[in-house]
Every structure is written in C-alpha cells, then in structure tokens.
Amino acid sequence: MMIVRLIFILGIICSKAVIAFCSEVTNLDSIILNASTGDAYYQGVLGAIYRRGEVGEINYRKAYEWYCNKEMS
C-alpha cells in the first residue's frame, strides 16, 4: 500500500512539472515573438534569458545581439 501511495504522489509531482515546463515554453515563445516584432522590453528580457542560460547553455552572443537590438529600437 505504501508503494502505491508513493507512485501516486510521484505521478502528481511529475505531471505538475510537465505542466510548468509547457507553460514556460509557451511563455518563451511569446517573449521571442514580442522581441522579434521590435518590443524593446521583450528584447531586453530575451537578452537576459540568454545571458543567464535559462534556455539551455549560456549564450553571450545571442544575449549581446538582443541587447543591441534593444538599444537600436
């Protein structure tokens, strides 16, 4: 019975993690879309995301490019 409870709890935790991941990806898509249309705020946000490595590895080149786009806007 204890194993069944443990599996049930792990299932709930994993499903919440998947839902959170999907919402983050959707949010990232929204940020990229807004940044691509020239929104300076989202360009800065996207630069910070790449600078901190929140979408995988840290990418200073992409961060710099988005920061430069922000300055030109």
PDB file with SEQRES, HELIX, SHEET and CRYST1 records, atoms N, CA, C and O in Angstrom:
SEQRES   1 A   73  MET MET ILE VAL ARG LEU ILE PHE ILE LEU GLY ILE ILE          
SEQRES   2 A   73  CYS SER LYS ALA VAL ILE ALA PHE CYS SER GLU VAL THR          
SEQRES   3 A   73  ASN LEU ASP SER ILE ILE LEU ASN ALA SER THR GLY ASP          
SEQRES   4 A   73  ALA TYR TYR GLN GLY VAL LEU GLY ALA ILE TYR ARG ARG          
SEQRES   5 A   73  GLY GLU VAL GLY GLU ILE ASN TYR ARG LYS ALA TYR GLU          
SEQRES   6 A   73  TRP TYR CYS ASN LYS GLU MET SER                              
HELIX    1 AA1 MET A    2  SER A   36  1                                  35    
HELIX    2 AA2 ALA A   40  ARG A   52  1                                  13    
HELIX    3 AA3 TYR A   60  MET A   72  1                                  13    
CRYST1    1.000    1.000    1.000  90.00  90.00  90.00 P 1           1          
ATOM      1  N   MET A   1       0.826  -1.194   0.000  1.00  0.00           N  
ATOM      2  CA  MET A   1       0.000   0.000   0.000  1.00  0.00           C  
ATOM      3  C   MET A   1       0.868   1.254   0.000  1.00  0.00           C  
ATOM      4  O   MET A   1       0.525   2.240  -0.652  1.00  0.00           O  
ATOM      5  N   MET A   2       1.978   1.230   0.717  1.00  0.00           N  
ATOM      6  CA  MET A   2       2.873   2.381   0.787  1.00  0.00           C  
ATOM      7  C   MET A   2       3.480   2.675  -0.575  1.00  0.00           C  
ATOM      8  O   MET A   2       3.659   3.838  -0.938  1.00  0.00           O  
ATOM      9  N   ILE A   3       3.797   1.628  -1.334  1.00  0.00           N  
ATOM     10  CA  ILE A   3       4.378   1.809  -2.661  1.00  0.00           C  
ATOM     11  C   ILE A   3       3.359   2.455  -3.596  1.00  0.00           C  
ATOM     12  O   ILE A   3       3.719   3.310  -4.406  1.00  0.00           O  
ATOM     13  N   VAL A   4       2.110   2.060  -3.495  1.00  0.00           N  
ATOM     14  CA  VAL A   4       1.062   2.642  -4.332  1.00  0.00           C  
ATOM     15  C   VAL A   4       0.930   4.134  -4.046  1.00  0.00           C  
ATOM     16  O   VAL A   4       0.810   4.935  -4.973  1.00  0.00           O  
ATOM     17  N   ARG A   5       0.952   4.510  -2.782  1.00  0.00           N  
ATOM     18  CA  ARG A   5       0.875   5.929  -2.413  1.00  0.00           C  
ATOM     19  C   ARG A   5       2.068   6.695  -2.962  1.00  0.00           C  
ATOM     20  O   ARG A   5       1.920   7.802  -3.480  1.00  0.00           O  
ATOM     21  N   LEU A   6       3.247   6.103  -2.847  1.00  0.00           N  
ATOM     22  CA  LEU A   6       4.458   6.749  -3.334  1.00  0.00           C  
ATOM     23  C   LEU A   6       4.390   6.970  -4.849  1.00  0.00           C  
ATOM     24  O   LEU A   6       4.736   8.043  -5.343  1.00  0.00           O  
ATOM     25  N   ILE A   7       3.947   5.958  -5.568  1.00  0.00           N  
ATOM     26  CA  ILE A   7       3.822   6.079  -7.018  1.00  0.00           C  
ATOM     27  C   ILE A   7       2.794   7.145  -7.374  1.00  0.00           C  
ATOM     28  O   ILE A   7       3.003   7.924  -8.304  1.00  0.00           O  
ATOM     29  N   PHE A   8       1.687   7.185  -6.642  1.00  0.00           N  
ATOM     30  CA  PHE A   8       0.656   8.191  -6.877  1.00  0.00           C  
ATOM     31  C   PHE A   8       1.202   9.597  -6.656  1.00  0.00           C  
ATOM     32  O   PHE A   8       0.961  10.490  -7.469  1.00  0.00           O  
ATOM     33  N   ILE A   9       1.927   9.798  -5.575  1.00  0.00           N  
ATOM     34  CA  ILE A   9       2.497  11.110  -5.263  1.00  0.00           C  
ATOM     35  C   ILE A   9       3.527  11.508  -6.314  1.00  0.00           C  
ATOM     36  O   ILE A   9       3.553  12.658  -6.751  1.00  0.00           O  
ATOM     37  N   LEU A  10       4.368  10.574  -6.719  1.00  0.00           N  
ATOM     38  CA  LEU A  10       5.355  10.873  -7.759  1.00  0.00           C  
ATOM     39  C   LEU A  10       4.678  11.235  -9.077  1.00  0.00           C  
ATOM     40  O   LEU A  10       5.159  12.106  -9.803  1.00  0.00           O  
ATOM     41  N   GLY A  11       3.572  10.576  -9.388  1.00  0.00           N  
ATOM     42  CA  GLY A  11       2.821  10.887 -10.603  1.00  0.00           C  
ATOM     43  C   GLY A  11       2.285  12.307 -10.576  1.00  0.00           C  
ATOM     44  O   GLY A  11       2.334  13.011 -11.584  1.00  0.00           O  
ATOM     45  N   ILE A  12       1.776  12.727  -9.436  1.00  0.00           N  
ATOM     46  CA  ILE A  12       1.263  14.092  -9.305  1.00  0.00           C  
ATOM     47  C   ILE A  12       2.391  15.103  -9.466  1.00  0.00           C  
ATOM     48  O   ILE A  12       2.245  16.098 -10.177  1.00  0.00           O  
ATOM     49  N   ILE A  13       3.508  14.848  -8.809  1.00  0.00           N  
ATOM     50  CA  ILE A  13       4.650  15.764  -8.891  1.00  0.00           C  
ATOM     51  C   ILE A  13       5.147  15.871 -10.328  1.00  0.00           C  
ATOM     52  O   ILE A  13       5.411  16.971 -10.814  1.00  0.00           O  
ATOM     53  N   CYS A  14       5.276  14.735 -11.008  1.00  0.00           N  
ATOM     54  CA  CYS A  14       5.765  14.750 -12.391  1.00  0.00           C  
ATOM     55  C   CYS A  14       4.800  15.468 -13.324  1.00  0.00           C  
ATOM     56  O   CYS A  14       5.231  16.200 -14.215  1.00  0.00           O  
ATOM     57  N   SER A  15       3.500  15.266 -13.130  1.00  0.00           N  
ATOM     58  CA  SER A  15       2.540  15.930 -14.008  1.00  0.00           C  
ATOM     59  C   SER A  15       2.576  17.440 -13.808  1.00  0.00           C  
ATOM     60  O   SER A  15       2.431  18.191 -14.772  1.00  0.00           O  
ATOM     61  N   LYS A  16       2.766  17.895 -12.575  1.00  0.00           N  
ATOM     62  CA  LYS A  16       2.868  19.334 -12.329  1.00  0.00           C  
ATOM     63  C   LYS A  16       4.125  19.895 -12.961  1.00  0.00           C  
ATOM     64  O   LYS A  16       4.114  21.018 -13.465  1.00  0.00           O  
ATOM     65  N   ALA A  17       5.214  19.132 -12.944  1.00  0.00           N  
ATOM     66  CA  ALA A  17       6.462  19.584 -13.559  1.00  0.00           C  
ATOM     67  C   ALA A  17       6.300  19.712 -15.069  1.00  0.00           C  
ATOM     68  O   ALA A  17       6.807  20.662 -15.666  1.00  0.00           O  
ATOM     69  N   VAL A  18       5.603  18.771 -15.689  1.00  0.00           N  
ATOM     70  CA  VAL A  18       5.382  18.824 -17.133  1.00  0.00           C  
ATOM     71  C   VAL A  18       4.515  20.024 -17.490  1.00  0.00           C  
ATOM     72  O   VAL A  18       4.791  20.717 -18.469  1.00  0.00           O  
ATOM     73  N   ILE A  19       3.469  20.277 -16.706  1.00  0.00           N  
ATOM     74  CA  ILE A  19       2.600  21.423 -16.955  1.00  0.00           C  
ATOM     75  C   ILE A  19       3.387  22.721 -16.817  1.00  0.00           C  
ATOM     76  O   ILE A  19       3.241  23.628 -17.637  1.00  0.00           O  
ATOM     77  N   ALA A  20       4.223  22.812 -15.781  1.00  0.00           N  
ATOM     78  CA  ALA A  20       5.030  24.020 -15.583  1.00  0.00           C  
ATOM     79  C   ALA A  20       5.997  24.213 -16.745  1.00  0.00           C  
ATOM     80  O   ALA A  20       6.183  25.333 -17.221  1.00  0.00           O  
ATOM     81  N   PHE A  21       6.616  23.122 -17.205  1.00  0.00           N  
ATOM     82  CA  PHE A  21       7.550  23.212 -18.326  1.00  0.00           C  
ATOM     83  C   PHE A  21       6.833  23.701 -19.581  1.00  0.00           C  
ATOM     84  O   PHE A  21       7.356  24.558 -20.295  1.00  0.00           O  
ATOM     85  N   CYS A  22       5.652  23.172 -19.858  1.00  0.00           N  
ATOM     86  CA  CYS A  22       4.905  23.570 -21.053  1.00  0.00           C  
ATOM     87  C   CYS A  22       4.519  25.043 -20.996  1.00  0.00           C  
ATOM     88  O   CYS A  22       4.569  25.737 -22.012  1.00  0.00           O  
ATOM     89  N   SER A  23       4.136  25.520 -19.824  1.00  0.00           N  
ATOM     90  CA  SER A  23       3.771  26.930 -19.728  1.00  0.00           C  
ATOM     91  C   SER A  23       4.995  27.828 -19.892  1.00  0.00           C  
ATOM     92  O   SER A  23       4.886  28.929 -20.433  1.00  0.00           O  
ATOM     93  N   GLU A  24       6.167  27.365 -19.427  1.00  0.00           N  
ATOM     94  CA  GLU A  24       7.381  28.146 -19.613  1.00  0.00           C  
ATOM     95  C   GLU A  24       7.759  28.216 -21.085  1.00  0.00           C  
ATOM     96  O   GLU A  24       8.185  29.266 -21.567  1.00  0.00           O  
ATOM     97  N   VAL A  25       7.608  27.112 -21.801  1.00  0.00           N  
ATOM     98  CA  VAL A  25       7.927  27.102 -23.228  1.00  0.00           C  
ATOM     99  C   VAL A  25       6.989  28.043 -23.964  1.00  0.00           C  
ATOM    100  O   VAL A  25       7.425  28.796 -24.835  1.00  0.00           O  
ATOM    101  N   THR A  26       5.704  28.010 -23.625  1.00  0.00           N  
ATOM    102  CA  THR A  26       4.745  28.912 -24.248  1.00  0.00           C  
ATOM    103  C   THR A  26       5.113  30.356 -23.942  1.00  0.00           C  
ATOM    104  O   THR A  26       5.053  31.218 -24.818  1.00  0.00           O  
ATOM    105  N   ASN A  27       5.492  30.615 -22.704  1.00  0.00           N  
ATOM    106  CA  ASN A  27       5.889  31.957 -22.314  1.00  0.00           C  
ATOM    107  C   ASN A  27       7.131  32.386 -23.095  1.00  0.00           C  
ATOM    108  O   ASN A  27       7.213  33.532 -23.539  1.00  0.00           O  
ATOM    109  N   LEU A  28       8.089  31.491 -23.268  1.00  0.00           N  
ATOM    110  CA  LEU A  28       9.301  31.808 -24.026  1.00  0.00           C  
ATOM    111  C   LEU A  28       8.947  32.113 -25.476  1.00  0.00           C  
ATOM    112  O   LEU A  28       9.492  33.049 -26.063  1.00  0.00           O  
ATOM    113  N   ASP A  29       8.042  31.335 -26.058  1.00  0.00           N  
ATOM    114  CA  ASP A  29       7.605  31.600 -27.432  1.00  0.00           C  
ATOM    115  C   ASP A  29       6.995  32.993 -27.543  1.00  0.00           C  
ATOM    116  O   ASP A  29       7.236  33.707 -28.516  1.00  0.00           O  
ATOM    117  N   SER A  30       6.215  33.370 -26.555  1.00  0.00           N  
ATOM    118  CA  SER A  30       5.594  34.688 -26.534  1.00  0.00           C  
ATOM    119  C   SER A  30       6.648  35.788 -26.426  1.00  0.00           C  
ATOM    120  O   SER A  30       6.547  36.819 -27.091  1.00  0.00           O  
ATOM    121  N   ILE A  31       7.649  35.565 -25.592  1.00  0.00           N  
ATOM    122  CA  ILE A  31       8.731  36.549 -25.431  1.00  0.00           C  
ATOM    123  C   ILE A  31       9.499  36.711 -26.741  1.00  0.00           C  
ATOM    124  O   ILE A  31       9.800  37.830 -27.156  1.00  0.00           O  
ATOM    125  N   ILE A  32       9.812  35.596 -27.385  1.00  0.00           N  
ATOM    126  CA  ILE A  32      10.545  35.645 -28.652  1.00  0.00           C  
ATOM    127  C   ILE A  32       9.721  36.372 -29.719  1.00  0.00           C  
ATOM    128  O   ILE A  32      10.255  37.180 -30.479  1.00  0.00           O  
ATOM    129  N   LEU A  33       8.420  36.080 -29.769  1.00  0.00           N  
ATOM    130  CA  LEU A  33       7.558  36.735 -30.745  1.00  0.00           C  
ATOM    131  C   LEU A  33       7.530  38.248 -30.530  1.00  0.00           C  
ATOM    132  O   LEU A  33       7.669  39.019 -31.479  1.00  0.00           O  
ATOM    133  N   ASN A  34       7.349  38.663 -29.284  1.00  0.00           N  
ATOM    134  CA  ASN A  34       7.305  40.100 -28.990  1.00  0.00           C  
ATOM    135  C   ASN A  34       8.652  40.770 -29.249  1.00  0.00           C  
ATOM    136  O   ASN A  34       8.702  41.889 -29.760  1.00  0.00           O  
ATOM    137  N   ALA A  35       9.737  40.093 -28.900  1.00  0.00           N  
ATOM    138  CA  ALA A  35      11.069  40.657 -29.138  1.00  0.00           C  
ATOM    139  C   ALA A  35      11.346  40.785 -30.632  1.00  0.00           C  
ATOM    140  O   ALA A  35      11.965  41.753 -31.073  1.00  0.00           O  
ATOM    141  N   SER A  36      10.891  39.816 -31.400  1.00  0.00           N  
ATOM    142  CA  SER A  36      11.119  39.830 -32.845  1.00  0.00           C  
ATOM    143  C   SER A  36      10.355  40.942 -33.545  1.00  0.00           C  
ATOM    144  O   SER A  36      10.755  41.398 -34.616  1.00  0.00           O  
ATOM    145  N   THR A  37       9.252  41.379 -32.941  1.00  0.00           N  
ATOM    146  CA  THR A  37       8.467  42.450 -33.552  1.00  0.00           C  
ATOM    147  C   THR A  37       8.988  43.825 -33.175  1.00  0.00           C  
ATOM    148  O   THR A  37       8.438  44.837 -33.610  1.00  0.00           O  
ATOM    149  N   GLY A  38      10.057  43.876 -32.359  1.00  0.00           N  
ATOM    150  CA  GLY A  38      10.691  45.155 -32.044  1.00  0.00           C  
ATOM    151  C   GLY A  38      10.357  45.721 -30.681  1.00  0.00           C  
ATOM    152  O   GLY A  38      10.698  46.868 -30.392  1.00  0.00           O  
ATOM    153  N   ASP A  39       9.697  44.942 -29.835  1.00  0.00           N  
ATOM    154  CA  ASP A  39       9.368  45.424 -28.485  1.00  0.00           C  
ATOM    155  C   ASP A  39      10.644  45.454 -27.648  1.00  0.00           C  
ATOM    156  O   ASP A  39      11.202  44.403 -27.333  1.00  0.00           O  
ATOM    157  N   ALA A  40      11.106  46.642 -27.287  1.00  0.00           N  
ATOM    158  CA  ALA A  40      12.383  46.809 -26.584  1.00  0.00           C  
ATOM    159  C   ALA A  40      12.384  46.111 -25.224  1.00  0.00           C  
ATOM    160  O   ALA A  40      13.410  45.571 -24.809  1.00  0.00           O  
ATOM    161  N   TYR A  41      11.252  46.118 -24.529  1.00  0.00           N  
ATOM    162  CA  TYR A  41      11.182  45.462 -23.220  1.00  0.00           C  
ATOM    163  C   TYR A  41      11.481  43.970 -23.372  1.00  0.00           C  
ATOM    164  O   TYR A  41      12.306  43.419 -22.644  1.00  0.00           O  
ATOM    165  N   TYR A  42      10.803  43.323 -24.323  1.00  0.00           N  
ATOM    166  CA  TYR A  42      10.991  41.886 -24.513  1.00  0.00           C  
ATOM    167  C   TYR A  42      12.356  41.562 -25.110  1.00  0.00           C  
ATOM    168  O   TYR A  42      12.883  40.474 -24.879  1.00  0.00           O  
ATOM    169  N   GLN A  43      12.932  42.477 -25.866  1.00  0.00           N  
ATOM    170  CA  GLN A  43      14.291  42.264 -26.351  1.00  0.00           C  
ATOM    171  C   GLN A  43      15.268  42.215 -25.177  1.00  0.00           C  
ATOM    172  O   GLN A  43      16.178  41.386 -25.151  1.00  0.00           O  
ATOM    173  N   GLY A  44      15.072  43.107 -24.207  1.00  0.00           N  
ATOM    174  CA  GLY A  44      15.910  43.085 -23.008  1.00  0.00           C  
ATOM    175  C   GLY A  44      15.698  41.831 -22.181  1.00  0.00           C  
ATOM    176  O   GLY A  44      16.650  41.259 -21.651  1.00  0.00           O  
ATOM    177  N   VAL A  45      14.439  41.405 -22.073  1.00  0.00           N  
ATOM    178  CA  VAL A  45      14.130  40.175 -21.330  1.00  0.00           C  
ATOM    179  C   VAL A  45      14.784  38.981 -22.003  1.00  0.00           C  
ATOM    180  O   VAL A  45      15.368  38.127 -21.335  1.00  0.00           O  
ATOM    181  N   LEU A  46      14.686  38.923 -23.323  1.00  0.00           N  
ATOM    182  CA  LEU A  46      15.282  37.799 -24.054  1.00  0.00           C  
ATOM    183  C   LEU A  46      16.804  37.817 -23.942  1.00  0.00           C  
ATOM    184  O   LEU A  46      17.429  36.763 -23.821  1.00  0.00           O  
ATOM    185  N   GLY A  47      17.398  38.999 -23.980  1.00  0.00           N  
ATOM    186  CA  GLY A  47      18.847  39.097 -23.773  1.00  0.00           C  
ATOM    187  C   GLY A  47      19.244  38.561 -22.404  1.00  0.00           C  
ATOM    188  O   GLY A  47      20.245  37.856 -22.275  1.00  0.00           O  
ATOM    189  N   ALA A  48      18.462  38.892 -21.386  1.00  0.00           N  
ATOM    190  CA  ALA A  48      18.756  38.411 -20.034  1.00  0.00           C  
ATOM    191  C   ALA A  48      18.574  36.894 -19.931  1.00  0.00           C  
ATOM    192  O   ALA A  48      19.332  36.223 -19.230  1.00  0.00           O  
ATOM    193  N   ILE A  49      17.579  36.360 -20.623  1.00  0.00           N  
ATOM    194  CA  ILE A  49      17.349  34.910 -20.614  1.00  0.00           C  
ATOM    195  C   ILE A  49      18.558  34.179 -21.196  1.00  0.00           C  
ATOM    196  O   ILE A  49      19.020  33.188 -20.629  1.00  0.00           O  
ATOM    197  N   TYR A  50      19.070  34.667 -22.328  1.00  0.00           N  
ATOM    198  CA  TYR A  50      20.246  34.035 -22.933  1.00  0.00           C  
ATOM    199  C   TYR A  50      21.493  34.255 -22.081  1.00  0.00           C  
ATOM    200  O   TYR A  50      22.338  33.366 -21.981  1.00  0.00           O  
ATOM    201  N   ARG A  51      21.615  35.433 -21.466  1.00  0.00           N  
ATOM    202  CA  ARG A  51      22.791  35.723 -20.643  1.00  0.00           C  
ATOM    203  C   ARG A  51      22.858  34.801 -19.421  1.00  0.00           C  
ATOM    204  O   ARG A  51      23.940  34.390 -19.003  1.00  0.00           O  
ATOM    205  N   ARG A  52      21.699  34.486 -18.860  1.00  0.00           N  
ATOM    206  CA  ARG A  52      21.656  33.626 -17.679  1.00  0.00           C  
ATOM    207  C   ARG A  52      21.580  32.148 -18.016  1.00  0.00           C  
ATOM    208  O   ARG A  52      21.707  31.305 -17.128  1.00  0.00           O  
ATOM    209  N   GLY A  53      21.373  31.820 -19.285  1.00  0.00           N  
ATOM    210  CA  GLY A  53      21.306  30.415 -19.682  1.00  0.00           C  
ATOM    211  C   GLY A  53      20.003  29.744 -19.309  1.00  0.00           C  
ATOM    212  O   GLY A  53      19.988  28.550 -19.008  1.00  0.00           O  
ATOM    213  N   GLU A  54      18.912  30.484 -19.322  1.00  0.00           N  
ATOM    214  CA  GLU A  54      17.623  29.926 -18.934  1.00  0.00           C  
ATOM    215  C   GLU A  54      16.980  29.088 -20.035  1.00  0.00           C  
ATOM    216  O   GLU A  54      15.953  28.453 -19.799  1.00  0.00           O  
ATOM    217  N   VAL A  55      17.557  29.074 -21.220  1.00  0.00           N  
ATOM    218  CA  VAL A  55      17.028  28.273 -22.326  1.00  0.00           C  
ATOM    219  C   VAL A  55      18.045  27.216 -22.750  1.00  0.00           C  
ATOM    220  O   VAL A  55      18.093  26.827 -23.917  1.00  0.00           O  
ATOM    221  N   GLY A  56      18.823  26.773 -21.838  1.00  0.00           N  
ATOM    222  CA  GLY A  56      19.880  25.812 -22.147  1.00  0.00           C  
ATOM    223  C   GLY A  56      21.197  26.365 -21.656  1.00  0.00           C  
ATOM    224  O   GLY A  56      21.302  26.823 -20.518  1.00  0.00           O  
ATOM    225  N   GLU A  57      22.195  26.323 -22.508  1.00  0.00           N  
ATOM    226  CA  GLU A  57      23.502  26.846 -22.129  1.00  0.00           C  
ATOM    227  C   GLU A  57      23.510  28.370 -22.209  1.00  0.00           C  
ATOM    228  O   GLU A  57      22.728  28.972 -22.945  1.00  0.00           O  
ATOM    229  N   ILE A  58      24.397  28.975 -21.449  1.00  0.00           N  
ATOM    230  CA  ILE A  58      24.575  30.421 -21.510  1.00  0.00           C  
ATOM    231  C   ILE A  58      25.068  30.774 -22.910  1.00  0.00           C  
ATOM    232  O   ILE A  58      25.984  30.139 -23.434  1.00  0.00           O  
ATOM    233  N   ASN A  59      24.454  31.788 -23.508  1.00  0.00           N  
ATOM    234  CA  ASN A  59      24.829  32.191 -24.855  1.00  0.00           C  
ATOM    235  C   ASN A  59      25.013  33.710 -24.873  1.00  0.00           C  
ATOM    236  O   ASN A  59      24.063  34.460 -25.095  1.00  0.00           O  
ATOM    237  N   TYR A  60      26.241  34.144 -24.639  1.00  0.00           N  
ATOM    238  CA  TYR A  60      26.526  35.570 -24.573  1.00  0.00           C  
ATOM    239  C   TYR A  60      26.351  36.258 -25.928  1.00  0.00           C  
ATOM    240  O   TYR A  60      25.984  37.432 -25.980  1.00  0.00           O  
ATOM    241  N   ARG A  61      26.604  35.551 -27.004  1.00  0.00           N  
ATOM    242  CA  ARG A  61      26.465  36.145 -28.339  1.00  0.00           C  
ATOM    243  C   ARG A  61      25.001  36.524 -28.604  1.00  0.00           C  
ATOM    244  O   ARG A  61      24.719  37.643 -29.031  1.00  0.00           O  
ATOM    245  N   LYS A  62      24.074  35.594 -28.351  1.00  0.00           N  
ATOM    246  CA  LYS A  62      22.660  35.906 -28.553  1.00  0.00           C  
ATOM    247  C   LYS A  62      22.200  36.984 -27.574  1.00  0.00           C  
ATOM    248  O   LYS A  62      21.405  37.853 -27.933  1.00  0.00           O  
ATOM    249  N   ALA A  63      22.693  36.929 -26.353  1.00  0.00           N  
ATOM    250  CA  ALA A  63      22.332  37.961 -25.370  1.00  0.00           C  
ATOM    251  C   ALA A  63      22.761  39.329 -25.885  1.00  0.00           C  
ATOM    252  O   ALA A  63      21.994  40.290 -25.836  1.00  0.00           O  
ATOM    253  N   TYR A  64      23.979  39.406 -26.374  1.00  0.00           N  
ATOM    254  CA  TYR A  64      24.509  40.669 -26.907  1.00  0.00           C  
ATOM    255  C   TYR A  64      23.667  41.167 -28.085  1.00  0.00           C  
ATOM    256  O   TYR A  64      23.350  42.353 -28.179  1.00  0.00           O  
ATOM    257  N   GLU A  65      23.312  40.243 -28.977  1.00  0.00           N  
ATOM    258  CA  GLU A  65      22.518  40.627 -30.141  1.00  0.00           C  
ATOM    259  C   GLU A  65      21.168  41.213 -29.717  1.00  0.00           C  
ATOM    260  O   GLU A  65      20.723  42.213 -30.280  1.00  0.00           O  
ATOM    261  N   TRP A  66      20.519  40.595 -28.729  1.00  0.00           N  
ATOM    262  CA  TRP A  66      19.227  41.112 -28.286  1.00  0.00           C  
ATOM    263  C   TRP A  66      19.388  42.425 -27.539  1.00  0.00           C  
ATOM    264  O   TRP A  66      18.548  43.315 -27.666  1.00  0.00           O  
ATOM    265  N   TYR A  67      20.453  42.556 -26.764  1.00  0.00           N  
ATOM    266  CA  TYR A  67      20.696  43.831 -26.092  1.00  0.00           C  
ATOM    267  C   TYR A  67      20.958  44.939 -27.104  1.00  0.00           C  
ATOM    268  O   TYR A  67      20.487  46.063 -26.925  1.00  0.00           O  
ATOM    269  N   CYS A  68      21.697  44.640 -28.155  1.00  0.00           N  
ATOM    270  CA  CYS A  68      21.969  45.642 -29.204  1.00  0.00           C  
ATOM    271  C   CYS A  68      20.699  46.021 -29.935  1.00  0.00           C  
ATOM    272  O   CYS A  68      20.504  47.191 -30.265  1.00  0.00           O  
ATOM    273  N   ASN A  69      19.832  45.059 -30.195  1.00  0.00           N  
ATOM    274  CA  ASN A  69      18.536  45.360 -30.835  1.00  0.00           C  
ATOM    275  C   ASN A  69      17.735  46.302 -29.961  1.00  0.00           C  
ATOM    276  O   ASN A  69      17.051  47.193 -30.465  1.00  0.00           O  
ATOM    277  N   LYS A  70      17.815  46.109 -28.647  1.00  0.00           N  
ATOM    278  CA  LYS A  70      17.071  46.963 -27.721  1.00  0.00           C  
ATOM    279  C   LYS A  70      17.578  48.398 -27.806  1.00  0.00           C  
ATOM    280  O   LYS A  70      16.788  49.342 -27.796  1.00  0.00           O  
ATOM    281  N   GLU A  71      18.885  48.558 -27.889  1.00  0.00           N  
ATOM    282  CA  GLU A  71      19.458  49.898 -27.932  1.00  0.00           C  
ATOM    283  C   GLU A  71      19.099  50.614 -29.229  1.00  0.00           C  
ATOM    284  O   GLU A  71      18.959  51.837 -29.252  1.00  0.00           O  
ATOM    285  N   MET A  72      18.953  49.849 -30.305  1.00  0.00           N  
ATOM    286  CA  MET A  72      18.646  50.453 -31.600  1.00  0.00           C  
ATOM    287  C   MET A  72      17.165  50.801 -31.736  1.00  0.00           C  
ATOM    288  O   MET A  72      16.799  51.637 -32.563  1.00  0.00           O  
ATOM    289  N   SER A  73      16.311  50.165 -30.929  1.00  0.00           N  
ATOM    290  CA  SER A  73      14.860  50.392 -31.039  1.00  0.00           C  
ATOM    291  C   SER A  73      14.477  51.763 -30.555  1.00  0.00           C  
ATOM    292  O   SER A  73      13.299  52.119 -30.578  1.00  0.00           O  
TER     293      SER A  73                                                      
END                                                                             
